[in-house]
Amino acid sequence: MERSLETQVDQAVEAWLRWVPRWEPSTHRGRVAPCRRCLGSPVLSAAGIGANVPHGVQHGLSTRIKTIVDHAVAEYTARNLPMLQGELDQQAARNRARAYRPTEDLEPEYEGMPLDPDPVPGAPFLFTIAGMADEDARELPPLPPLSDEAKAALRREVALADDYANVVGREICGLLLRHRLRVQAAISEYVEPQIEAMLAELTEALDSPFDPDTL
């Protein structure tokens, strides 16, 4: 039996709550480009996750919720949008033909994240994971071209799919409201103490810049 949207949201939040105690602050350089999935997300706002919460914590929940929306839209598309479904099927078959698919089967906390770190000026990469994936994709034959009429029909179906995604997203935001207190309690218990410890360590290092123990 297909799970209700409410059940899926409950399970996504529960999975995130089980993961949060394992979260640790990143020790590498932060990324320059903001995450378009998380920046200003109404899903995160509904769940009670503020913009000051570390991005890794945000991303773990936003990705789980995006999976629910994607699944709902895929079902709607399969039932109601045959042209868009045909295009998606062709693209899926094309992707399956790729020998190198580094973005598949990632944990939710890493899904949609950049494959490579930001480059360091003056120290170019010998190769990048994203570059290898793009090179593999270029070796596949392109999708067949569409007529102008087909392109217009496809755009209409894409707009309908987007509208449905917005409807599902709004419903999910309403469902997330009931989880706000538990989400915020988890952040207070597991995330904020680690951030405070990092700030305290930084403050101590700044107060004693010549302490031999910090050199």
For each residue, the residues with C-beta under 8 A, 3 or more apart:
1:
2:
3: 7 8 11
4: 7 8
5: 8 9 68 72 168 171 172 175
6: 9 10 175
7: 3 4 10 11
8: 3 4 5 11 12 68 71
9: 5 6 12 13 65 68 172 175 176 179
10: 6 7 13 14 175 179
11: 3 7 8 14 15
12: 8 9 15 16 61 64 65 67 68
13: 9 10 16 17 47 61 64 176 179 182 183
14: 10 11 17 18
15: 11 12 18 19 64 108
16: 12 13 19 20 60 61 64 183
17: 13 14 20 182 183 186
18: 14 15 21
19: 15 16 22 23 60 109
20: 16 17 23 57 60 186 187 190 191
21: 18 186 190
22: 19
23: 19 20 54 56 57 60 190 191 194
24: 194
25: 54 194 195 198
26: 30 54 56
27:
28: 117
29: 117 118
30: 26
31: 34 35 114 117 118
32: 118
33: 114
34: 31 38 39
35: 31 38 39 55 58 59 112 113
36: 39
37: 41 59 62 63 66 112
38: 34 35 41 44 55 58 59 62
39: 34 35 36
40: 51
41: 37 38 44 45 58 62
42: 45 46 169 173
43: 46 47 61 62 65 169 172 173 176
44: 38 41 47 49 58 61 62
45: 41 42 48 49 173
46: 42 43 172 173 174 176 177 180
47: 13 43 44 61 176 179 180 183
48: 45 179 180 181 183 184
49: 44 45 53 57 58 61 183 184 187
50: 53
51: 40
52:
53: 49 50 57 58 187 191
54: 23 25 26 57 58 191 195
55: 35 38 58 59
56: 23 26 59 60 109
57: 20 23 49 53 54 60 61 187 191
58: 35 38 41 44 49 53 54 55 61 62
59: 35 37 38 55 56 62 63 108 109 112 113
60: 16 19 20 23 56 57 63 64 108 109
61: 12 13 16 43 44 47 49 57 58 64 65 183
62: 37 38 41 43 44 58 59 65 66
63: 37 59 60 66 67 108 109 111 112
64: 12 13 15 16 60 61 67 68 108
65: 9 12 43 61 62 68 69 172 176
66: 37 62 63 69 70 112
67: 12 63 64 70 71 108
68: 5 8 9 12 64 65 71 72 168 172
69: 65 66 72 73 165 168 169 172
70: 66 67 73 74
71: 8 67 68 74 75
72: 5 68 69 75 76 164 165 168
73: 69 70 76 77 161 164 165 168
74: 70 71 77 78
75: 71 72 78 79
76: 72 73 79 80 81 161 164
77: 73 74 80 81 84 85 88 157 161
78: 74 75 81 85
79: 75 76
80: 76 77 160
81: 76 77 78 84 85 157 160 161
82: 85 86
83: 86 87 150 153 154 157
84: 77 81 87 88 154 157 158 161
85: 77 78 81 82 88 89
86: 82 83 89 90
87: 83 84 90 91 143 154
88: 77 84 85 91 92
89: 85 86 92 93
90: 86 87 93 94 143 144
91: 87 88 94 95 143
92: 88 89 95 96
93: 89 90 96 97
94: 90 91 97 98 140 143
95: 91 92 98 101
96: 92 93
97: 93 94 140
98: 94 95 101 133 136 137 140
99: 136
100: 132 133 136
101: 95 98 104 133
102: 115 129 132 133
103: 106 111 115 133
104: 101
105:
106: 103 110 111
107: 110 111
108: 15 59 60 63 64 67 111
109: 19 56 59 60 63
110: 106 107 113
111: 63 103 106 107 108
112: 35 37 59 63 66
113: 35 59 110
114: 31 33 117 118 130
115: 102 103 128 129 130 133
116: 125 128 129 130
117: 28 29 31 114
118: 29 31 32 114
119: 123 124 125
120: 123
121:
122:
123: 119 120
124: 119
125: 116 119 128
126:
127: 131 132
128: 115 116 125 131 132
129: 102 115 116 132 133
130: 114 115 116 133 134
131: 127 128 134 135
132: 100 102 127 128 129 135 136
133: 98 100 101 102 103 115 129 130 136 137
134: 130 131 137 138
135: 131 132 138 139
136: 98 99 100 132 133 139 140
137: 98 133 134 140
138: 134 135
139: 135 136
140: 94 97 98 136 137
141:
142:
143: 87 90 91 94
144: 90
145:
146: 150 151 154
147: 150 151
148: 151 152
149: 152 153
150: 83 146 147 153 154
151: 146 147 148 154 155
152: 148 149 155 156
153: 83 149 150 156 157
154: 83 84 87 146 150 151 157 158
155: 151 152 158 159
156: 152 153 159 160
157: 77 81 83 84 153 154 160 161
158: 84 154 155 161 162
159: 155 156 162 163
160: 80 81 156 157 163 164
161: 73 76 77 81 84 157 158 164 165
162: 158 159 165 166
163: 159 160 166 167
164: 72 73 76 160 161 167 168
165: 69 72 73 161 162 168 169
166: 162 163 169 170
167: 163 164 170 171
168: 5 68 69 72 73 164 165 171 172
169: 42 43 69 165 166 172 173
170: 166 167 173 174
171: 5 167 168 174 175
172: 5 9 43 46 65 68 69 168 169 175 176
173: 42 43 45 46 169 170 176 177
174: 46 170 171 177
175: 5 6 9 10 171 172 178 179
176: 9 13 43 46 47 65 172 173 179 180
177: 46 173 174 180
178: 175
179: 9 10 13 47 48 175 176 182 183
180: 46 47 48 176 177 183 184
181: 48 184 185
182: 13 17 179 185 186
183: 13 16 17 47 48 49 61 179 180 186 187
184: 48 49 180 181 187 188
185: 181 182 188 189
186: 17 20 21 182 183 189 190 191
187: 20 49 53 57 183 184 190 191 192
188: 184 185 191 192
189: 185 186 192 193
190: 20 21 23 186 187 193 194
191: 20 23 53 54 57 186 187 188 194 195
192: 187 188 189 195 196
193: 189 190 196 197
194: 23 24 25 190 191 197 198
195: 25 54 191 192 198 199
196: 192 193 199 200
197: 193 194 200 201
198: 25 194 195 201 202
199: 195 196 202 203
200: 196 197 203 204
201: 197 198 204 205
202: 198 199 205 206
203: 199 200 206 207
204: 200 201 207 208 214
205: 201 202 208 209 211 214
206: 202 203 209
207: 203 204
208: 204 205 211 214
209: 205 206 214
210: 215
211: 205 208 214 215
212: 215
213:
214: 204 205 208 209 211
215: 210 211 212
